[in-house]
Amino acid sequence: MTGTLFKSKDKWIVIHGSDPDFSEVWPIELPLHPEDVKSIQDQELIFDNIESRIAAFSKVEFNVVEECPHYSGDHIDKDCSCKSGFIKYAKLKQ
Ligand SMILES: [Zn+2]
């Protein structure tokens, strides 16, 4: 799917809605996947103005994935013991 990545209230989100087949099914706004957030944070340490770089290339391809809200360690890929409360994220295609 195609969307627009930007930062809103200190959180990275992806807005989409250009796909009429999915707009009724999926939320129009998805939080960015924790791995992608981490990779942006890593880039912030290397590059200046990463936010304006992203703003200049904000169109992204992504998949919708569900993850545990405790995403880390044993809580990755929904195989954890939580079983519910999973959150839909936009995971960028690299
Ligand atoms: Zn979990």
PDB file of the backbone (N, CA, C, O) and the ligand in Angstrom, with CONECT records:
HET     ZN  A 101       1
ATOM      1  N   MET A   1       0.839  -1.180   0.000  1.00  0.00           N
ATOM      2  CA  MET A   1       0.000   0.000   0.000  1.00  0.00           C
ATOM      3  C   MET A   1       0.883   1.241   0.000  1.00  0.00           C
ATOM      4  O   MET A   1       2.056   1.193   0.368  1.00  0.00           O
ATOM      5  N   THR A   2       0.293   2.341  -0.418  1.00  0.00           N
ATOM      6  CA  THR A   2       1.031   3.600  -0.486  1.00  0.00           C
ATOM      7  C   THR A   2       0.459   4.581   0.532  1.00  0.00           C
ATOM      8  O   THR A   2      -0.755   4.670   0.718  1.00  0.00           O
ATOM      9  N   GLY A   3       1.341   5.300   1.173  1.00  0.00           N
ATOM     10  CA  GLY A   3       0.890   6.280   2.155  1.00  0.00           C
ATOM     11  C   GLY A   3       1.881   7.407   2.288  1.00  0.00           C
ATOM     12  O   GLY A   3       2.878   7.484   1.569  1.00  0.00           O
ATOM     13  N   THR A   4       1.582   8.272   3.220  1.00  0.00           N
ATOM     14  CA  THR A   4       2.441   9.416   3.498  1.00  0.00           C
ATOM     15  C   THR A   4       2.919   9.333   4.941  1.00  0.00           C
ATOM     16  O   THR A   4       2.127   9.221   5.877  1.00  0.00           O
ATOM     17  N   LEU A   5       4.245   9.393   5.090  1.00  0.00           N
ATOM     18  CA  LEU A   5       4.854   9.291   6.413  1.00  0.00           C
ATOM     19  C   LEU A   5       5.095  10.687   6.972  1.00  0.00           C
ATOM     20  O   LEU A   5       5.689  11.531   6.301  1.00  0.00           O
ATOM     21  N   PHE A   6       4.647  10.929   8.169  1.00  0.00           N
ATOM     22  CA  PHE A   6       5.021  12.188   8.814  1.00  0.00           C
ATOM     23  C   PHE A   6       4.901  12.096  10.320  1.00  0.00           C
ATOM     24  O   PHE A   6       4.350  11.144  10.874  1.00  0.00           O
ATOM     25  N   LYS A   7       5.436  13.117  10.959  1.00  0.00           N
ATOM     26  CA  LYS A   7       5.477  13.141  12.409  1.00  0.00           C
ATOM     27  C   LYS A   7       4.357  14.016  12.926  1.00  0.00           C
ATOM     28  O   LYS A   7       4.206  15.166  12.514  1.00  0.00           O
ATOM     29  N   SER A   8       3.570  13.455  13.839  1.00  0.00           N
ATOM     30  CA  SER A   8       2.461  14.198  14.418  1.00  0.00           C
ATOM     31  C   SER A   8       2.543  14.070  15.928  1.00  0.00           C
ATOM     32  O   SER A   8       2.529  12.958  16.457  1.00  0.00           O
ATOM     33  N   LYS A   9       2.625  15.170  16.613  1.00  0.00           N
ATOM     34  CA  LYS A   9       2.716  15.166  18.072  1.00  0.00           C
ATOM     35  C   LYS A   9       3.794  14.200  18.561  1.00  0.00           C
ATOM     36  O   LYS A   9       3.549  13.397  19.462  1.00  0.00           O
ATOM     37  N   ASP A  10       4.977  14.277  17.972  1.00  0.00           N
ATOM     38  CA  ASP A  10       6.118  13.453  18.369  1.00  0.00           C
ATOM     39  C   ASP A  10       5.962  11.970  18.060  1.00  0.00           C
ATOM     40  O   ASP A  10       6.752  11.155  18.537  1.00  0.00           O
ATOM     41  N   LYS A  11       4.963  11.612  17.275  1.00  0.00           N
ATOM     42  CA  LYS A  11       4.824  10.218  16.878  1.00  0.00           C
ATOM     43  C   LYS A  11       4.850  10.133  15.359  1.00  0.00           C
ATOM     44  O   LYS A  11       4.263  10.963  14.665  1.00  0.00           O
ATOM     45  N   TRP A  12       5.542   9.113  14.855  1.00  0.00           N
ATOM     46  CA  TRP A  12       5.564   8.880  13.418  1.00  0.00           C
ATOM     47  C   TRP A  12       4.315   8.105  13.011  1.00  0.00           C
ATOM     48  O   TRP A  12       4.003   7.059  13.581  1.00  0.00           O
ATOM     49  N   ILE A  13       3.613   8.632  12.025  1.00  0.00           N
ATOM     50  CA  ILE A  13       2.415   7.945  11.548  1.00  0.00           C
ATOM     51  C   ILE A  13       2.408   7.894  10.026  1.00  0.00           C
ATOM     52  O   ILE A  13       3.079   8.679   9.355  1.00  0.00           O
ATOM     53  N   VAL A  14       1.635   6.954   9.501  1.00  0.00           N
ATOM     54  CA  VAL A  14       1.431   6.852   8.061  1.00  0.00           C
ATOM     55  C   VAL A  14      -0.061   7.049   7.795  1.00  0.00           C
ATOM     56  O   VAL A  14      -0.910   6.358   8.359  1.00  0.00           O
ATOM     57  N   ILE A  15      -0.347   7.999   6.932  1.00  0.00           N
ATOM     58  CA  ILE A  15      -1.710   8.267   6.506  1.00  0.00           C
ATOM     59  C   ILE A  15      -1.905   7.642   5.135  1.00  0.00           C
ATOM     60  O   ILE A  15      -1.050   7.780   4.260  1.00  0.00           O
ATOM     61  N   HIS A  16      -3.004   6.970   4.950  1.00  0.00           N
ATOM     62  CA  HIS A  16      -3.297   6.500   3.606  1.00  0.00           C
ATOM     63  C   HIS A  16      -4.785   6.648   3.373  1.00  0.00           C
ATOM     64  O   HIS A  16      -5.529   6.995   4.290  1.00  0.00           O
ATOM     65  N   GLY A  17      -5.214   6.394   2.181  1.00  0.00           N
ATOM     66  CA  GLY A  17      -6.616   6.580   1.862  1.00  0.00           C
ATOM     67  C   GLY A  17      -6.781   6.624   0.361  1.00  0.00           C
ATOM     68  O   GLY A  17      -7.884   6.793  -0.159  1.00  0.00           O
ATOM     69  N   SER A  18      -5.645   6.465  -0.337  1.00  0.00           N
ATOM     70  CA  SER A  18      -5.683   6.516  -1.790  1.00  0.00           C
ATOM     71  C   SER A  18      -6.148   5.186  -2.375  1.00  0.00           C
ATOM     72  O   SER A  18      -6.390   5.094  -3.579  1.00  0.00           O
ATOM     73  N   ASP A  19      -6.275   4.163  -1.544  1.00  0.00           N
ATOM     74  CA  ASP A  19      -6.685   2.862  -2.041  1.00  0.00           C
ATOM     75  C   ASP A  19      -8.144   2.605  -1.642  1.00  0.00           C
ATOM     76  O   ASP A  19      -8.417   2.227  -0.503  1.00  0.00           O
ATOM     77  N   PRO A  20      -9.070   2.809  -2.569  1.00  0.00           N
ATOM     78  CA  PRO A  20     -10.492   2.709  -2.212  1.00  0.00           C
ATOM     79  C   PRO A  20     -10.894   1.310  -1.751  1.00  0.00           C
ATOM     80  O   PRO A  20     -11.865   1.158  -1.010  1.00  0.00           O
ATOM     81  N   ASP A  21     -10.157   0.289  -2.182  1.00  0.00           N
ATOM     82  CA  ASP A  21     -10.492  -1.070  -1.762  1.00  0.00           C
ATOM     83  C   ASP A  21     -10.220  -1.297  -0.286  1.00  0.00           C
ATOM     84  O   ASP A  21     -10.826  -2.167   0.338  1.00  0.00           O
ATOM     85  N   PHE A  22      -9.309  -0.515   0.267  1.00  0.00           N
ATOM     86  CA  PHE A  22      -8.904  -0.763   1.645  1.00  0.00           C
ATOM     87  C   PHE A  22      -9.374   0.312   2.616  1.00  0.00           C
ATOM     88  O   PHE A  22      -9.390   0.090   3.826  1.00  0.00           O
ATOM     89  N   SER A  23      -9.750   1.452   2.107  1.00  0.00           N
ATOM     90  CA  SER A  23      -9.990   2.572   3.020  1.00  0.00           C
ATOM     91  C   SER A  23     -11.147   2.292   3.986  1.00  0.00           C
ATOM     92  O   SER A  23     -11.194   2.858   5.078  1.00  0.00           O
ATOM     93  N   GLU A  24     -12.080   1.418   3.585  1.00  0.00           N
ATOM     94  CA  GLU A  24     -13.184   1.100   4.488  1.00  0.00           C
ATOM     95  C   GLU A  24     -12.747   0.089   5.542  1.00  0.00           C
ATOM     96  O   GLU A  24     -13.312   0.038   6.635  1.00  0.00           O
ATOM     97  N   VAL A  25     -11.761  -0.697   5.217  1.00  0.00           N
ATOM     98  CA  VAL A  25     -11.374  -1.820   6.070  1.00  0.00           C
ATOM     99  C   VAL A  25     -10.314  -1.416   7.081  1.00  0.00           C
ATOM    100  O   VAL A  25     -10.396  -1.754   8.261  1.00  0.00           O
ATOM    101  N   TRP A  26      -9.321  -0.687   6.596  1.00  0.00           N
ATOM    102  CA  TRP A  26      -8.184  -0.344   7.445  1.00  0.00           C
ATOM    103  C   TRP A  26      -8.334   1.068   7.973  1.00  0.00           C
ATOM    104  O   TRP A  26      -8.950   1.914   7.326  1.00  0.00           O
ATOM    105  N   PRO A  27      -7.781   1.324   9.130  1.00  0.00           N
ATOM    106  CA  PRO A  27      -7.748   2.722   9.590  1.00  0.00           C
ATOM    107  C   PRO A  27      -6.997   3.591   8.581  1.00  0.00           C
ATOM    108  O   PRO A  27      -6.101   3.123   7.878  1.00  0.00           O
ATOM    109  N   ILE A  28      -7.375   4.835   8.529  1.00  0.00           N
ATOM    110  CA  ILE A  28      -6.741   5.760   7.593  1.00  0.00           C
ATOM    111  C   ILE A  28      -5.385   6.208   8.120  1.00  0.00           C
ATOM    112  O   ILE A  28      -4.515   6.632   7.360  1.00  0.00           O
ATOM    113  N   GLU A  29      -5.223   6.107   9.427  1.00  0.00           N
ATOM    114  CA  GLU A  29      -3.978   6.556  10.050  1.00  0.00           C
ATOM    115  C   GLU A  29      -3.418   5.384  10.855  1.00  0.00           C
ATOM    116  O   GLU A  29      -4.119   4.794  11.677  1.00  0.00           O
ATOM    117  N   LEU A  30      -2.154   5.055  10.612  1.00  0.00           N
ATOM    118  CA  LEU A  30      -1.520   3.944  11.322  1.00  0.00           C
ATOM    119  C   LEU A  30      -0.234   4.422  11.967  1.00  0.00           C
ATOM    120  O   LEU A  30       0.502   5.210  11.371  1.00  0.00           O
ATOM    121  N   PRO A  31       0.050   3.953  13.188  1.00  0.00           N
ATOM    122  CA  PRO A  31       1.357   4.280  13.755  1.00  0.00           C
ATOM    123  C   PRO A  31       2.446   3.553  12.976  1.00  0.00           C
ATOM    124  O   PRO A  31       2.236   2.455  12.461  1.00  0.00           O
ATOM    125  N   LEU A  32       3.599   4.179  12.900  1.00  0.00           N
ATOM    126  CA  LEU A  32       4.740   3.550  12.225  1.00  0.00           C
ATOM    127  C   LEU A  32       5.257   2.396  13.077  1.00  0.00           C
ATOM    128  O   LEU A  32       5.321   2.483  14.303  1.00  0.00           O
ATOM    129  N   HIS A  33       5.623   1.314  12.396  1.00  0.00           N
ATOM    130  CA  HIS A  33       6.108   0.107  13.078  1.00  0.00           C
ATOM    131  C   HIS A  33       7.329   0.430  13.955  1.00  0.00           C
ATOM    132  O   HIS A  33       8.183   1.220  13.551  1.00  0.00           O
ATOM    133  N   PRO A  34       7.420  -0.173  15.148  1.00  0.00           N
ATOM    134  CA  PRO A  34       8.529   0.130  16.066  1.00  0.00           C
ATOM    135  C   PRO A  34       9.920  -0.028  15.437  1.00  0.00           C
ATOM    136  O   PRO A  34      10.836   0.729  15.761  1.00  0.00           O
ATOM    137  N   GLU A  35      10.078  -1.004  14.544  1.00  0.00           N
ATOM    138  CA  GLU A  35      11.396  -1.174  13.898  1.00  0.00           C
ATOM    139  C   GLU A  35      11.735   0.017  13.011  1.00  0.00           C
ATOM    140  O   GLU A  35      12.883   0.458  12.956  1.00  0.00           O
ATOM    141  N   ASP A  36      10.711   0.534  12.312  1.00  0.00           N
ATOM    142  CA  ASP A  36      10.954   1.687  11.443  1.00  0.00           C
ATOM    143  C   ASP A  36      11.222   2.942  12.270  1.00  0.00           C
ATOM    144  O   ASP A  36      12.042   3.779  11.894  1.00  0.00           O
ATOM    145  N   VAL A  37      10.522   3.065  13.401  1.00  0.00           N
ATOM    146  CA  VAL A  37      10.785   4.196  14.302  1.00  0.00           C
ATOM    147  C   VAL A  37      12.228   4.141  14.780  1.00  0.00           C
ATOM    148  O   VAL A  37      12.920   5.158  14.834  1.00  0.00           O
ATOM    149  N   LYS A  38      12.676   2.920  15.131  1.00  0.00           N
ATOM    150  CA  LYS A  38      14.049   2.772  15.608  1.00  0.00           C
ATOM    151  C   LYS A  38      15.039   3.125  14.509  1.00  0.00           C
ATOM    152  O   LYS A  38      16.062   3.756  14.773  1.00  0.00           O
ATOM    153  N   SER A  39      14.741   2.723  13.278  1.00  0.00           N
ATOM    154  CA  SER A  39      15.680   3.025  12.207  1.00  0.00           C
ATOM    155  C   SER A  39      15.742   4.524  11.934  1.00  0.00           C
ATOM    156  O   SER A  39      16.803   5.042  11.586  1.00  0.00           O
ATOM    157  N   ILE A  40      14.612   5.232  12.089  1.00  0.00           N
ATOM    158  CA  ILE A  40      14.648   6.697  11.967  1.00  0.00           C
ATOM    159  C   ILE A  40      15.494   7.292  13.102  1.00  0.00           C
ATOM    160  O   ILE A  40      16.287   8.210  12.889  1.00  0.00           O
ATOM    161  N   GLN A  41      15.307   6.753  14.301  1.00  0.00           N
ATOM    162  CA  GLN A  41      16.092   7.266  15.438  1.00  0.00           C
ATOM    163  C   GLN A  41      17.586   7.021  15.223  1.00  0.00           C
ATOM    164  O   GLN A  41      18.417   7.855  15.581  1.00  0.00           O
ATOM    165  N   ASP A  42      17.921   5.856  14.628  1.00  0.00           N
ATOM    166  CA  ASP A  42      19.325   5.575  14.314  1.00  0.00           C
ATOM    167  C   ASP A  42      19.867   6.584  13.299  1.00  0.00           C
ATOM    168  O   ASP A  42      20.995   7.065  13.413  1.00  0.00           O
ATOM    169  N   GLN A  43      19.020   6.895  12.292  1.00  0.00           N
ATOM    170  CA  GLN A  43      19.463   7.850  11.266  1.00  0.00           C
ATOM    171  C   GLN A  43      19.626   9.256  11.829  1.00  0.00           C
ATOM    172  O   GLN A  43      20.462  10.034  11.370  1.00  0.00           O
ATOM    173  N   GLU A  44      18.807   9.564  12.836  1.00  0.00           N
ATOM    174  CA  GLU A  44      18.923  10.892  13.451  1.00  0.00           C
ATOM    175  C   GLU A  44      20.301  11.102  14.064  1.00  0.00           C
ATOM    176  O   GLU A  44      20.792  12.228  14.151  1.00  0.00           O
ATOM    177  N   LEU A  45      20.927   9.981  14.497  1.00  0.00           N
ATOM    178  CA  LEU A  45      22.255  10.081  15.098  1.00  0.00           C
ATOM    179  C   LEU A  45      23.330  10.338  14.043  1.00  0.00           C
ATOM    180  O   LEU A  45      24.408  10.846  14.353  1.00  0.00           O
ATOM    181  N   ILE A  46      23.021   9.978  12.784  1.00  0.00           N
ATOM    182  CA  ILE A  46      24.016  10.067  11.713  1.00  0.00           C
ATOM    183  C   ILE A  46      23.824  11.333  10.876  1.00  0.00           C
ATOM    184  O   ILE A  46      24.783  12.033  10.552  1.00  0.00           O
ATOM    185  N   PHE A  47      22.548  11.613  10.531  1.00  0.00           N
ATOM    186  CA  PHE A  47      22.255  12.724   9.630  1.00  0.00           C
ATOM    187  C   PHE A  47      21.621  13.885  10.378  1.00  0.00           C
ATOM    188  O   PHE A  47      20.917  13.698  11.370  1.00  0.00           O
ATOM    189  N   ASP A  48      21.884  15.087   9.881  1.00  0.00           N
ATOM    190  CA  ASP A  48      21.157  16.251  10.373  1.00  0.00           C
ATOM    191  C   ASP A  48      19.809  16.310   9.677  1.00  0.00           C
ATOM    192  O   ASP A  48      19.656  15.827   8.555  1.00  0.00           O
ATOM    193  N   ASN A  49      18.852  16.894  10.337  1.00  0.00           N
ATOM    194  CA  ASN A  49      17.572  17.190   9.696  1.00  0.00           C
ATOM    195  C   ASN A  49      16.887  15.999   9.064  1.00  0.00           C
ATOM    196  O   ASN A  49      16.335  16.102   7.969  1.00  0.00           O
ATOM    197  N   ILE A  50      16.920  14.867   9.751  1.00  0.00           N
ATOM    198  CA  ILE A  50      16.280  13.681   9.174  1.00  0.00           C
ATOM    199  C   ILE A  50      14.790  13.929   8.943  1.00  0.00           C
ATOM    200  O   ILE A  50      14.201  13.386   8.008  1.00  0.00           O
ATOM    201  N   GLU A  51      14.192  14.742   9.793  1.00  0.00           N
ATOM    202  CA  GLU A  51      12.756  14.991   9.629  1.00  0.00           C
ATOM    203  C   GLU A  51      12.457  15.735   8.337  1.00  0.00           C
ATOM    204  O   GLU A  51      11.468  15.441   7.667  1.00  0.00           O
ATOM    205  N   SER A  52      13.296  16.691   7.984  1.00  0.00           N
ATOM    206  CA  SER A  52      13.032  17.394   6.728  1.00  0.00           C
ATOM    207  C   SER A  52      13.389  16.526   5.525  1.00  0.00           C
ATOM    208  O   SER A  52      12.781  16.654   4.463  1.00  0.00           O
ATOM    209  N   ARG A  53      14.386  15.634   5.692  1.00  0.00           N
ATOM    210  CA  ARG A  53      14.655  14.676   4.608  1.00  0.00           C
ATOM    211  C   ARG A  53      13.429  13.802   4.361  1.00  0.00           C
ATOM    212  O   ARG A  53      13.028  13.583   3.218  1.00  0.00           O
ATOM    213  N   ILE A  54      12.843  13.310   5.443  1.00  0.00           N
ATOM    214  CA  ILE A  54      11.654  12.464   5.297  1.00  0.00           C
ATOM    215  C   ILE A  54      10.499  13.267   4.707  1.00  0.00           C
ATOM    216  O   ILE A  54       9.750  12.767   3.868  1.00  0.00           O
ATOM    217  N   ALA A  55      10.361  14.501   5.147  1.00  0.00           N
ATOM    218  CA  ALA A  55       9.277  15.342   4.618  1.00  0.00           C
ATOM    219  C   ALA A  55       9.402  15.528   3.110  1.00  0.00           C
ATOM    220  O   ALA A  55       8.400  15.673   2.411  1.00  0.00           O
ATOM    221  N   ALA A  56      10.632  15.523   2.614  1.00  0.00           N
ATOM    222  CA  ALA A  56      10.855  15.710   1.185  1.00  0.00           C
ATOM    223  C   ALA A  56      10.562  14.426   0.397  1.00  0.00           C
ATOM    224  O   ALA A  56      10.283  14.474  -0.801  1.00  0.00           O
ATOM    225  N   PHE A  57      10.629  13.299   1.072  1.00  0.00           N
ATOM    226  CA  PHE A  57      10.363  12.007   0.418  1.00  0.00           C
ATOM    227  C   PHE A  57       9.350  11.227   1.253  1.00  0.00           C
ATOM    228  O   PHE A  57       9.615  10.111   1.700  1.00  0.00           O
ATOM    229  N   SER A  58       8.197  11.837   1.451  1.00  0.00           N
ATOM    230  CA  SER A  58       7.276  11.293   2.436  1.00  0.00           C
ATOM    231  C   SER A  58       6.372  10.186   1.901  1.00  0.00           C
ATOM    232  O   SER A  58       5.692   9.520   2.681  1.00  0.00           O
ATOM    233  N   LYS A  59       6.352   9.978   0.584  1.00  0.00           N
ATOM    234  CA  LYS A  59       5.538   8.892   0.042  1.00  0.00           C
ATOM    235  C   LYS A  59       6.230   7.564   0.320  1.00  0.00           C
ATOM    236  O   LYS A  59       7.399   7.376  -0.017  1.00  0.00           O
ATOM    237  N   VAL A  60       5.499   6.653   0.935  1.00  0.00           N
ATOM    238  CA  VAL A  60       6.111   5.373   1.320  1.00  0.00           C
ATOM    239  C   VAL A  60       5.229   4.210   0.884  1.00  0.00           C
ATOM    240  O   VAL A  60       4.010   4.331   0.762  1.00  0.00           O
ATOM    241  N   GLU A  61       5.888   3.084   0.655  1.00  0.00           N
ATOM    242  CA  GLU A  61       5.200   1.815   0.443  1.00  0.00           C
ATOM    243  C   GLU A  61       5.254   1.056   1.758  1.00  0.00           C
ATOM    244  O   GLU A  61       6.293   1.007   2.417  1.00  0.00           O
ATOM    245  N   PHE A  62       4.131   0.469   2.132  1.00  0.00           N
ATOM    246  CA  PHE A  62       4.132  -0.216   3.414  1.00  0.00           C
ATOM    247  C   PHE A  62       3.155  -1.391   3.411  1.00  0.00           C
ATOM    248  O   PHE A  62       2.279  -1.492   2.552  1.00  0.00           O
ATOM    249  N   ASN A  63       3.326  -2.264   4.384  1.00  0.00           N
ATOM    250  CA  ASN A  63       2.368  -3.327   4.678  1.00  0.00           C
ATOM    251  C   ASN A  63       1.758  -3.053   6.042  1.00  0.00           C
ATOM    252  O   ASN A  63       2.383  -2.441   6.907  1.00  0.00           O
ATOM    253  N   VAL A  64       0.520  -3.519   6.221  1.00  0.00           N
ATOM    254  CA  VAL A  64      -0.108  -3.417   7.530  1.00  0.00           C
ATOM    255  C   VAL A  64       0.215  -4.698   8.301  1.00  0.00           C
ATOM    256  O   VAL A  64      -0.092  -5.799   7.844  1.00  0.00           O
ATOM    257  N   VAL A  65       0.828  -4.547   9.455  1.00  0.00           N
ATOM    258  CA  VAL A  65       1.162  -5.707  10.290  1.00  0.00           C
ATOM    259  C   VAL A  65       0.642  -5.453  11.706  1.00  0.00           C
ATOM    260  O   VAL A  65       0.556  -4.313  12.163  1.00  0.00           O
ATOM    261  N   GLU A  66       0.303  -6.538  12.377  1.00  0.00           N
ATOM    262  CA  GLU A  66      -0.147  -6.434  13.760  1.00  0.00           C
ATOM    263  C   GLU A  66       0.962  -6.897  14.686  1.00  0.00           C
ATOM    264  O   GLU A  66       1.620  -7.907  14.433  1.00  0.00           O
ATOM    265  N   GLU A  67       1.159  -6.161  15.744  1.00  0.00           N
ATOM    266  CA  GLU A  67       2.194  -6.509  16.710  1.00  0.00           C
ATOM    267  C   GLU A  67       1.647  -6.327  18.123  1.00  0.00           C
ATOM    268  O   GLU A  67       0.693  -5.587  18.362  1.00  0.00           O
ATOM    269  N   CYS A  68       2.293  -7.034  19.042  1.00  0.00           N
ATOM    270  CA  CYS A  68       1.985  -6.849  20.457  1.00  0.00           C
ATOM    271  C   CYS A  68       2.376  -5.422  20.870  1.00  0.00           C
ATOM    272  O   CYS A  68       3.392  -4.904  20.409  1.00  0.00           O
ATOM    273  N   PRO A  69       1.577  -4.789  21.734  1.00  0.00           N
ATOM    274  CA  PRO A  69       1.961  -3.447  22.209  1.00  0.00           C
ATOM    275  C   PRO A  69       3.260  -3.451  23.008  1.00  0.00           C
ATOM    276  O   PRO A  69       3.878  -2.403  23.197  1.00  0.00           O
ATOM    277  N   HIS A  70       3.678  -4.633  23.481  1.00  0.00           N
ATOM    278  CA  HIS A  70       4.933  -4.730  24.244  1.00  0.00           C
ATOM    279  C   HIS A  70       6.099  -5.101  23.341  1.00  0.00           C
ATOM    280  O   HIS A  70       7.084  -5.681  23.797  1.00  0.00           O
ATOM    281  N   TYR A  71       5.986  -4.763  22.054  1.00  0.00           N
ATOM    282  CA  TYR A  71       6.951  -5.181  21.037  1.00  0.00           C
ATOM    283  C   TYR A  71       8.408  -5.114  21.499  1.00  0.00           C
ATOM    284  O   TYR A  71       8.995  -4.038  21.613  1.00  0.00           O
ATOM    285  N   SER A  72       8.971  -6.289  21.759  1.00  0.00           N
ATOM    286  CA  SER A  72      10.390  -6.468  22.066  1.00  0.00           C
ATOM    287  C   SER A  72      10.552  -7.900  22.569  1.00  0.00           C
ATOM    288  O   SER A  72       9.597  -8.499  23.064  1.00  0.00           O
ATOM    289  N   GLY A  73      11.726  -8.430  22.447  1.00  0.00           N
ATOM    290  CA  GLY A  73      12.033  -9.767  22.970  1.00  0.00           C
ATOM    291  C   GLY A  73      11.025 -10.826  22.553  1.00  0.00           C
ATOM    292  O   GLY A  73      10.860 -11.102  21.365  1.00  0.00           O
ATOM    293  N   ASP A  74      10.348 -11.422  23.538  1.00  0.00           N
ATOM    294  CA  ASP A  74       9.379 -12.490  23.262  1.00  0.00           C
ATOM    295  C   ASP A  74       8.069 -11.969  22.686  1.00  0.00           C
ATOM    296  O   ASP A  74       7.205 -12.758  22.306  1.00  0.00           O
ATOM    297  N   HIS A  75       7.913 -10.672  22.619  1.00  0.00           N
ATOM    298  CA  HIS A  75       6.642 -10.102  22.178  1.00  0.00           C
ATOM    299  C   HIS A  75       6.682  -9.619  20.729  1.00  0.00           C
ATOM    300  O   HIS A  75       6.022  -8.644  20.370  1.00  0.00           O
ATOM    301  N   ILE A  76       7.462 -10.310  19.906  1.00  0.00           N
ATOM    302  CA  ILE A  76       7.571  -9.958  18.497  1.00  0.00           C
ATOM    303  C   ILE A  76       6.855 -11.029  17.673  1.00  0.00           C
ATOM    304  O   ILE A  76       6.913 -12.219  17.981  1.00  0.00           O
ATOM    305  N   ASP A  77       6.175 -10.567  16.612  1.00  0.00           N
ATOM    306  CA  ASP A  77       5.492 -11.462  15.663  1.00  0.00           C
ATOM    307  C   ASP A  77       4.288 -12.190  16.251  1.00  0.00           C
ATOM    308  O   ASP A  77       3.976 -13.290  15.796  1.00  0.00           O
ATOM    309  N   LYS A  78       3.621 -11.645  17.207  1.00  0.00           N
ATOM    310  CA  LYS A  78       2.359 -12.178  17.708  1.00  0.00           C
ATOM    311  C   LYS A  78       2.431 -13.602  18.249  1.00  0.00           C
ATOM    312  O   LYS A  78       1.387 -14.223  18.448  1.00  0.00           O
ATOM    313  N   ASP A  79       3.630 -14.145  18.496  1.00  0.00           N
ATOM    314  CA  ASP A  79       3.735 -15.486  19.068  1.00  0.00           C
ATOM    315  C   ASP A  79       3.797 -15.419  20.589  1.00  0.00           C
ATOM    316  O   ASP A  79       4.064 -16.428  21.243  1.00  0.00           O
ATOM    317  N   CYS A  80       3.560 -14.281  21.139  1.00  0.00           N
ATOM    318  CA  CYS A  80       3.708 -14.111  22.578  1.00  0.00           C
ATOM    319  C   CYS A  80       2.449 -14.585  23.307  1.00  0.00           C
ATOM    320  O   CYS A  80       1.469 -14.984  22.676  1.00  0.00           O
ATOM    321  N   SER A  81       2.486 -14.540  24.607  1.00  0.00           N
ATOM    322  CA  SER A  81       1.382 -15.048  25.414  1.00  0.00           C
ATOM    323  C   SER A  81       0.232 -14.050  25.553  1.00  0.00           C
ATOM    324  O   SER A  81      -0.788 -14.383  26.156  1.00  0.00           O
ATOM    325  N   CYS A  82       0.366 -12.856  25.021  1.00  0.00           N
ATOM    326  CA  CYS A  82      -0.667 -11.834  25.215  1.00  0.00           C
ATOM    327  C   CYS A  82      -1.973 -12.181  24.501  1.00  0.00           C
ATOM    328  O   CYS A  82      -3.058 -11.956  25.038  1.00  0.00           O
ATOM    329  N   LYS A  83      -1.867 -12.725  23.301  1.00  0.00           N
ATOM    330  CA  LYS A  83      -3.020 -13.228  22.532  1.00  0.00           C
ATOM    331  C   LYS A  83      -4.015 -12.169  22.059  1.00  0.00           C
ATOM    332  O   LYS A  83      -4.791 -12.425  21.139  1.00  0.00           O
ATOM    333  N   SER A  84      -4.004 -11.012  22.660  1.00  0.00           N
ATOM    334  CA  SER A  84      -4.948  -9.976  22.228  1.00  0.00           C
ATOM    335  C   SER A  84      -4.333  -8.603  22.480  1.00  0.00           C
ATOM    336  O   SER A  84      -3.235  -8.479  23.022  1.00  0.00           O
ATOM    337  N   GLY A  85      -5.063  -7.596  22.076  1.00  0.00           N
ATOM    338  CA  GLY A  85      -4.580  -6.235  22.267  1.00  0.00           C
ATOM    339  C   GLY A  85      -3.531  -5.824  21.258  1.00  0.00           C
ATOM    340  O   GLY A  85      -2.821  -4.836  21.448  1.00  0.00           O
ATOM    341  N   PHE A  86      -3.436  -6.602  20.166  1.00  0.00           N
ATOM    342  CA  PHE A  86      -2.430  -6.278  19.160  1.00  0.00           C
ATOM    343  C   PHE A  86      -2.774  -4.982  18.443  1.00  0.00           C
ATOM    344  O   PHE A  86      -3.940  -4.610  18.311  1.00  0.00           O
ATOM    345  N   ILE A  87      -1.742  -4.314  17.990  1.00  0.00           N
ATOM    346  CA  ILE A  87      -1.895  -3.005  17.351  1.00  0.00           C
ATOM    347  C   ILE A  87      -1.508  -3.132  15.881  1.00  0.00           C
ATOM    348  O   ILE A  87      -0.520  -3.784  15.542  1.00  0.00           O
ATOM    349  N   LYS A  88      -2.294  -2.505  15.016  1.00  0.00           N
ATOM    350  CA  LYS A  88      -1.940  -2.471  13.592  1.00  0.00           C
ATOM    351  C   LYS A  88      -0.937  -1.348  13.353  1.00  0.00           C
ATOM    352  O   LYS A  88      -1.147  -0.201  13.748  1.00  0.00           O
ATOM    353  N   TYR A  89       0.162  -1.717  12.691  1.00  0.00           N
ATOM    354  CA  TYR A  89       1.204  -0.752  12.349  1.00  0.00           C
ATOM    355  C   TYR A  89       1.413  -0.714  10.846  1.00  0.00           C
ATOM    356  O   TYR A  89       1.096  -1.668  10.135  1.00  0.00           O
ATOM    357  N   ALA A  90       1.948   0.398  10.376  1.00  0.00           N
ATOM    358  CA  ALA A  90       2.445   0.485   9.004  1.00  0.00           C
ATOM    359  C   ALA A  90       3.914   0.129   9.029  1.00  0.00           C
ATOM    360  O   ALA A  90       4.717   0.825   9.650  1.00  0.00           O
ATOM    361  N   LYS A  91       4.276  -0.977   8.340  1.00  0.00           N
ATOM    362  CA  LYS A  91       5.682  -1.384   8.259  1.00  0.00           C
ATOM    363  C   LYS A  91       6.194  -1.064   6.872  1.00  0.00           C
ATOM    364  O   LYS A  91       5.648  -1.536   5.875  1.00  0.00           O
ATOM    365  N   LEU A  92       7.243  -0.261   6.809  1.00  0.00           N
ATOM    366  CA  LEU A  92       7.742   0.205   5.527  1.00  0.00           C
ATOM    367  C   LEU A  92       8.386  -0.923   4.739  1.00  0.00           C
ATOM    368  O   LEU A  92       9.068  -1.784   5.296  1.00  0.00           O
ATOM    369  N   LYS A  93       8.155  -0.901   3.419  1.00  0.00           N
ATOM    370  CA  LYS A  93       8.885  -1.824   2.540  1.00  0.00           C
ATOM    371  C   LYS A  93      10.235  -1.179   2.259  1.00  0.00           C
ATOM    372  O   LYS A  93      10.315  -0.016   1.864  1.00  0.00           O
ATOM    373  N   GLN A  94      11.283  -1.948   2.468  1.00  0.00           N
ATOM    374  CA  GLN A  94      12.631  -1.380   2.315  1.00  0.00           C
ATOM    375  C   GLN A  94      13.038  -1.350   0.851  1.00  0.00           C
ATOM    376  O   GLN A  94      14.138  -0.906   0.525  1.00  0.00           O
TER     377      GLN A  94
HETATM  378 ZN    ZN A 101       2.914  -9.779  23.911  1.00  0.00          ZN2+
END
